[in-house]
Amino acid sequence: PRMEEERKSAALRFKVDDQWVELSVTQIFKHPGGPVINQYAGSDATHIFHAFHAGSAKAYKQLSGIKKGQSLSEIESKELEAAVLRRTDEADINIASYDISIEQEKKIVASFERLRQEVTRRGWMEGAPLFCSWKIFESLVLLTIVAALQYHGWYMSSALMLGLAWQQLGWIAHEYSHQQPFKNRETNDTIALVLANFVQGLSRDWWKDKHNTHHAATNIVDQDGDIEIVPLFSLIPADLKKYKAPVEKFILKFVPFQHLYFTLALPLMRYSWVAQSIIFAFTEQNSKYRVYRRNALGEQVALVAHWAVIALQQYYLPDNSTRLWYFLISQSMCGLLLGHVVTYSHNSVDKYPANSRILNNFACLQILTTRNMAPSRFIDWFWGGLNYQIEHHLFPTMPRCYLNDCSKLVKEFCKENGLEYL
């Protein structure tokens, strides 16, 4: 009876392993990853499931139960397949049209499955706790230098170094949030809470909610929040219709010159992220999603602790002028260093219309919407491995120490399937 009740209240239908299934509203709100699961309504979620849940026996067990008890009938499945085939993309300025044929799409999907299995066979998805521990040690050294510079009166140098330390710690928190270091997800999440909320003042859950959605629907209009950056910037024509408030209409006058002030505005990213983090964390207890209600108190306590430490650090500065400049320089430096990395890889590449059929081709979705930065020993360190953005998007739980080797296989995959590797 309970299963029948769940079926009647079905709210989400998607395809996984060539089988259409459905989830109820209750199941959606219990999803450990939050609302990101909704991004694949009516689409093939097979490879995004593998990408997010690699190594999670619990997730695969739950999926097995859903496939056995909540699969759709043959008639319903055919209707959904037909709906997928009817999807068409309309190209526009900065918006591409996904025009790969169904036959070629199937070949690419099968080819990517072979690549995924090869990557798994090579052990690149097994985690790298020692590597990640070393990166934490590196960042602790940076924080020690920050304290030493402040102690000896080199206040502005200390502020600049703090911005760099926060950037590097951001990459490490990103890795723990992606479940890269350990197979135990609770361990990864706990360390991510410390690194994100306490050390940086950024909400782990806010970041995962935003970032996982970005991974699931990269550069998809109305789905990927990372390409919705109005009012300061407009990436697609539809953005121009969003300027409605008087202050937004005033800002719209400057948007034609956004190419001139884009880089200058990157430091503001830190302030935006901090504000969004605080708002998200201190409203989590009211979320419809169980995982956020459960995490709310820990998120809030860690953020309060972060700002208490910042207040203490500010207290030991000599005067209010120094305190203000130290705060502005450290925060802005972090924003600049983070911003120039996270905006490069996707904002400069084509976007796709909402609900595009490209969602059924995970490999194409990630490769055609992503750009890499040429690697070097310095860039690999400074960018936190995110210069291998294509590989990271294809295998988000892969530790960065394997991304360079993985890139060789991905380039070959792109060559074999006629895909441009940027």
Disulfide bonds with the S-S distance in Angstrom:
none
